[in-house]
Amino acid sequence: MENLTNISVVKDILSRHGFNFSKSLGQNFLINPTVCPRIAELGNAKEGYGILEIGTGFGVLTCELAKRANKVVAIEIDSRLIPILKETLSEFDNVKVINADVMKVDLNQTIRNEFQGLKVSVCANLPYYITSPIIMMLLENHLPIESITVMVQREAGQRLCAKVGTRDTGAITVAVNYYATVTKLFDVNRGSFMPSPNVDSCVIRLDIHKDRKLSPKDEEFFFKVVKGAFSQRRKTLTNTISSSMAISKCDVSKALESIGISPSTRAESLTMEQFIKFSQSLQQVTSL
């Protein structure tokens, strides 16, 4: 296939297929020739690996993944792209495209069916409006994957890569770091896309924890506490947990003080270990 990062080639392909970009799907396709090879190289696209790609665009990243990995399974929600992908990916016999909403696909089953005998990693250039839900879905499903390499809005990347217990921490920071080690790989400017978005991007990799050193006794309750803790960032942990989880301030303060944390502390100050201890102490105090 001709160079899929050449704007005239891309425009010709899209024009022949009568394709127009969908704002509702957050479509911004990569045209910078240096970006996709780097994502593939840093995203575990190599011998012995199968790659699950989420969102294909017109196949620029898919091609780079297929050149390196044993097999690529790409999930694309936009049915209008399927005939385009048949053209742009025609030279590869190790690519399977599934026209579906990734949020509705049984990914555990897909991985079992498609990647037997291979290690598996995920690569994706995600629409910004659904970045967090997809990442959390991948993590919460406990998929048998090594890593997730994903393009995200730069500001979101900074939050995801923040150290838990610092000012940039949010609920998503704690959740993602619970499941994986997060690393920022490189920045991508807005001019690398067609059409160009209004923000810059970055590529991050989540290396999934094989053995989690810190685990709460009740994982579901732990995540409820984390979500509640960041529901009103400017308020103290006592006030946010009390209002978001309908627990008395007295009980919240008691749970915090029992692990040596001041009731006036804000959520962003807690480390991962402190969040786990707090959730367990709060559950014990309230018997929830």
C-alpha positions as CSV (number, residue, x, y, z in Angstrom):
1,M,0.0,0.0,0.0
2,E,1.2,3.5,-0.7
3,N,2.3,5.8,2.1
4,L,-0.7,6.2,4.4
5,T,0.9,9.3,6.1
6,N,1.0,11.1,2.8
7,I,-1.9,13.6,2.9
8,S,-2.7,13.4,-0.8
9,V,-2.8,9.6,-0.6
10,V,-5.1,9.7,2.4
11,K,-7.4,12.3,0.8
12,D,-7.6,10.2,-2.3
13,I,-8.5,7.0,-0.4
14,L,-11.1,8.8,1.8
15,S,-12.6,10.6,-1.2
16,R,-13.0,7.4,-3.3
17,H,-14.9,5.8,-0.4
18,G,-17.0,8.9,0.3
19,F,-15.7,9.1,3.9
20,N,-16.2,12.2,6.1
21,F,-14.7,12.5,9.6
22,S,-17.2,12.0,12.5
23,K,-17.0,14.5,15.3
24,S,-19.2,12.3,17.4
25,L,-16.6,9.5,17.2
26,G,-13.7,11.9,17.9
27,Q,-11.9,10.9,14.7
28,N,-8.5,12.4,14.3
29,F,-6.2,10.2,12.1
30,L,-2.4,10.1,12.5
31,I,-0.5,11.4,9.5
32,N,2.9,12.0,11.1
33,P,5.2,9.3,9.6
34,T,7.4,9.0,12.7
35,V,4.7,8.4,15.3
36,C,3.2,5.0,14.5
37,P,6.5,3.2,14.1
38,R,7.5,4.4,17.6
39,I,4.2,3.4,19.1
40,A,4.6,-0.1,17.6
41,E,8.2,-0.5,18.7
42,L,7.4,0.7,22.3
43,G,4.1,-1.1,22.5
44,N,5.4,-4.7,22.3
45,A,4.7,-5.2,18.7
46,K,7.3,-7.9,18.1
47,E,7.8,-11.6,17.5
48,G,5.9,-13.8,19.9
49,Y,3.2,-11.2,20.5
50,G,-0.4,-10.6,19.4
51,I,-1.6,-7.0,19.4
52,L,-5.2,-6.0,20.2
53,E,-5.7,-2.6,18.6
54,I,-8.6,-0.4,19.5
55,G,-9.7,2.1,16.8
56,T,-8.0,1.7,13.5
57,G,-8.5,5.0,11.7
58,F,-7.6,4.1,8.1
59,G,-4.9,1.7,9.3
60,V,-1.7,3.7,9.7
61,L,-0.8,2.2,13.1
62,T,-2.4,-1.2,12.2
63,C,0.2,-1.5,9.3
64,E,3.1,-0.8,11.6
65,L,1.8,-3.3,14.2
66,A,1.3,-6.0,11.5
67,K,4.8,-5.6,10.3
68,R,6.2,-6.5,13.7
69,A,3.8,-8.7,15.6
70,N,2.6,-12.2,14.8
71,K,-1.0,-11.2,14.7
72,V,-3.1,-8.0,15.0
73,V,-6.8,-8.0,15.9
74,A,-8.2,-4.5,15.4
75,I,-11.6,-3.5,16.8
76,E,-13.2,-0.6,14.9
77,I,-16.7,0.8,15.7
78,D,-17.1,2.8,12.4
79,S,-18.5,0.5,9.7
80,R,-17.7,3.1,7.1
81,L,-14.0,2.3,7.6
82,I,-14.2,-1.4,7.0
83,P,-14.0,-1.2,3.1
84,I,-11.2,1.4,3.5
85,L,-9.3,-1.0,5.7
86,K,-9.7,-3.9,3.3
87,E,-7.8,-1.7,0.8
88,T,-5.1,-0.2,3.2
89,L,-4.4,-3.5,4.9
90,S,-4.6,-5.8,1.8
91,E,-1.0,-6.8,1.9
92,F,-1.2,-8.3,5.4
93,D,-2.5,-11.7,6.2
94,N,-2.0,-11.4,9.9
95,V,-4.7,-8.8,10.6
96,K,-8.3,-9.4,11.6
97,V,-10.6,-6.4,11.8
98,I,-13.7,-6.7,14.0
99,N,-16.4,-4.1,13.4
100,A,-17.8,-3.6,16.9
101,D,-18.0,-1.3,19.9
102,V,-15.0,-2.4,22.1
103,M,-17.1,-1.6,25.2
104,K,-19.5,-4.4,24.2
105,V,-16.9,-7.0,23.1
106,D,-16.0,-9.9,25.3
107,L,-12.2,-9.2,25.2
108,N,-11.3,-12.2,27.3
109,Q,-13.0,-14.5,24.8
110,T,-11.5,-12.6,21.9
111,I,-8.0,-13.0,23.3
112,R,-8.5,-16.7,24.0
113,N,-9.8,-17.3,20.4
114,E,-7.4,-15.1,18.5
115,F,-4.0,-15.2,20.3
116,Q,-3.4,-18.8,21.3
117,G,0.3,-19.3,22.2
118,L,1.1,-15.6,22.0
119,K,1.7,-12.9,24.6
120,V,-0.7,-10.1,24.2
121,S,-0.5,-6.3,24.4
122,V,-3.0,-3.5,23.6
123,C,-2.2,-0.5,21.4
124,A,-4.7,2.3,20.7
125,N,-5.1,5.8,19.4
126,L,-8.3,6.5,21.5
127,P,-10.9,9.2,21.0
128,Y,-10.3,11.6,23.9
129,Y,-13.9,11.6,25.0
130,I,-13.8,7.9,25.9
131,T,-10.2,7.5,26.9
132,S,-10.7,6.8,30.6
133,P,-13.7,4.5,30.3
134,I,-11.8,2.3,27.8
135,I,-8.6,2.2,29.9
136,M,-10.5,1.3,33.0
137,M,-12.5,-1.4,31.1
138,L,-9.3,-3.0,30.0
139,L,-7.9,-2.9,33.5
140,E,-11.0,-4.0,35.4
141,N,-11.6,-7.0,33.2
142,H,-8.2,-8.4,34.3
143,L,-7.3,-9.3,30.7
144,P,-4.3,-11.6,30.1
145,I,-2.3,-8.8,28.6
146,E,1.3,-7.5,29.2
147,S,0.8,-3.8,28.5
148,I,-1.5,-1.1,27.2
149,T,0.2,1.6,24.9
150,V,-2.2,4.4,24.2
151,M,-2.4,7.9,22.7
152,V,-4.1,10.3,25.0
153,Q,-4.7,14.0,25.4
154,R,-1.5,15.5,27.0
155,E,-3.3,16.8,30.0
156,A,-4.9,13.4,30.6
157,G,-1.5,11.7,30.2
158,Q,0.0,14.0,32.9
159,R,-2.8,12.9,35.3
160,L,-2.4,9.3,34.5
161,C,1.3,9.4,34.9
162,A,1.3,11.4,38.1
163,K,2.7,9.9,41.2
164,V,-0.1,9.0,43.6
165,G,0.1,11.5,46.5
166,T,1.0,14.5,44.5
167,R,-1.1,17.5,43.3
168,D,-1.8,16.1,39.9
169,T,-3.4,13.0,41.4
170,G,-7.0,12.2,40.6
171,A,-9.3,9.2,41.0
172,I,-8.1,7.8,37.6
173,T,-4.5,8.2,38.7
174,V,-5.0,6.0,41.7
175,A,-7.1,3.5,39.8
176,V,-4.7,3.1,36.9
177,N,-1.6,2.9,39.2
178,Y,-3.4,0.2,41.2
179,Y,-3.3,-2.1,38.2
180,A,-0.2,-1.0,36.3
181,T,3.0,1.0,36.2
182,V,2.4,4.0,34.0
183,T,5.1,5.6,31.9
184,K,5.0,8.6,29.5
185,L,6.8,7.6,26.3
186,F,6.7,10.7,24.1
187,D,4.7,13.8,23.2
188,V,2.8,14.2,19.9
189,N,1.8,17.6,18.7
190,R,-1.6,18.4,17.2
191,G,-0.3,18.8,13.7
192,S,0.4,15.1,13.6
193,F,-3.3,14.4,13.0
194,M,-5.9,15.0,10.3
195,P,-8.0,16.8,11.1
196,S,-5.9,18.6,13.6
197,P,-7.4,18.5,17.2
198,N,-7.4,21.6,19.5
199,V,-5.0,19.9,21.9
200,D,-1.6,18.2,21.9
201,S,-1.2,14.5,22.8
202,C,1.2,12.1,24.3
203,V,1.8,8.3,24.2
204,I,1.8,6.4,27.5
205,R,2.4,2.8,28.4
206,L,0.7,0.9,31.2
207,D,2.7,-2.2,32.2
208,I,0.3,-4.5,34.0
209,H,1.3,-5.6,37.5
210,K,1.8,-9.4,37.6
211,D,2.0,-9.5,41.3
212,R,0.4,-6.6,43.2
213,K,2.3,-5.8,46.4
214,L,-0.6,-3.9,47.9
215,S,-4.2,-5.1,47.7
216,P,-7.2,-4.1,49.7
217,K,-9.4,-6.9,51.3
218,D,-12.4,-5.5,49.4
219,E,-11.5,-4.1,46.0
220,E,-14.9,-2.9,45.1
221,F,-15.2,-0.8,48.4
222,F,-11.6,0.5,47.8
223,F,-12.6,2.0,44.4
224,K,-15.8,3.5,45.9
225,V,-13.6,5.3,48.5
226,V,-11.2,6.5,45.8
227,K,-14.0,7.8,43.6
228,G,-15.7,9.5,46.6
229,A,-12.4,11.0,47.8
230,F,-11.9,13.0,44.6
231,S,-15.5,13.9,44.1
232,Q,-14.9,17.4,45.6
233,R,-11.2,18.0,45.3
234,R,-11.1,21.3,47.2
235,K,-12.7,19.9,50.3
236,T,-11.1,17.8,53.0
237,L,-11.2,14.0,52.8
238,T,-13.6,13.9,55.8
239,N,-16.1,16.2,54.1
240,T,-15.9,14.5,50.6
241,I,-16.2,10.9,51.9
242,S,-19.0,11.9,54.3
243,S,-21.1,13.6,51.5
244,S,-20.3,11.2,48.7
245,M,-20.7,7.9,50.6
246,A,-23.3,9.0,53.2
247,I,-21.0,8.2,56.2
248,S,-20.9,10.4,59.3
249,K,-17.9,12.8,59.5
250,C,-17.2,11.3,63.0
251,D,-16.7,7.8,61.4
252,V,-14.6,9.2,58.6
253,S,-12.4,11.1,61.0
254,K,-12.1,8.0,63.2
255,A,-11.0,5.9,60.3
256,L,-8.4,8.5,59.2
257,E,-7.0,9.0,62.7
258,S,-6.7,5.3,63.3
259,I,-4.1,5.1,60.5
260,G,-2.3,8.3,61.5
261,I,-3.9,10.7,58.9
262,S,-5.3,14.1,59.8
263,P,-9.1,14.5,59.1
264,S,-8.3,17.7,57.4
265,T,-6.1,16.0,54.8
266,R,-7.2,16.2,51.1
267,A,-7.4,13.2,48.8
268,E,-4.5,14.2,46.6
269,S,-2.1,13.9,49.6
270,L,-2.7,10.2,50.2
271,T,-0.3,7.5,48.8
272,M,-1.6,4.2,47.4
273,E,-0.8,2.4,50.6
274,Q,-2.6,5.1,52.7
275,F,-5.7,4.8,50.4
276,I,-5.8,1.0,50.9
277,K,-5.4,1.3,54.6
278,F,-8.0,4.1,54.8
279,S,-10.6,2.0,52.8
280,Q,-10.0,-0.9,55.1
281,S,-10.2,1.2,58.3
282,L,-13.3,3.0,57.0
283,Q,-15.0,-0.3,56.2
284,Q,-14.2,-1.6,59.7
285,V,-15.4,1.5,61.5
286,T,-18.7,1.6,59.6
287,S,-19.1,-2.2,59.1
288,L,-20.0,-1.5,55.4
